[in-house]
Amino acid sequence: MSKITIRYFAAAAAAAGCEQESWERPDTLAKLRSELIDSYGPDMAQVLRAGSFLINGVVRRDAGELGTADDLTVDVLPPFAGG
C-alpha cells in the first residue's frame, strides 16, 4: 500500500500533535476522515466538522476517492475566521 503526506495546520496540528506525517493511503477521503478521528479523537473530530481538506492544493468537499497521483499531499485545515 502506498503512503500519503498529511500536513496539519493550526487547530488540526494541535489535535494531531504534529504538523506533518506519512500515512497509509486510504481509498477515499471519507475513510481518511474516519481514520483521523479514530486516531486523534474528539479534538480532531471537532476540527474536521467545520474544517476542509486540500488534496494536492485543490479544495475537496466530497468524500470520494483520493485520486491516482503518486505524490499525494493532504492538507487538513481548520475553519478560519475572517475573509
URRA-V466063 format. One record per backbone hydrogen bond with DSSP energy under -1.0 kcal/mol. NH is the residue of the N-H (numbers start at 1). CO is the residue of the C=O. If there is no record, write none. Layout:
# URRA-V466063
{{NH	CO} {NH	CO}}
This chain:
# URRA-V466063
{{4	23} {5	72} {6	21} {7	74} {8	19} {9	76} {12	9} {14	10} {15	11} {16	12} {17	13} {21	6} {23	4} {25	2} {29	64} {30	63} {32	28} {33	29} {34	30} {35	31} {36	32} {37	33} {38	34} {39	35} {40	36} {41	37} {45	41} {46	42} {47	43} {48	44} {49	45} {51	47} {52	77} {54	75} {55	58} {56	73} {58	55} {60	53} {66	27} {72	70} {74	5} {75	54} {76	7} {77	52}}
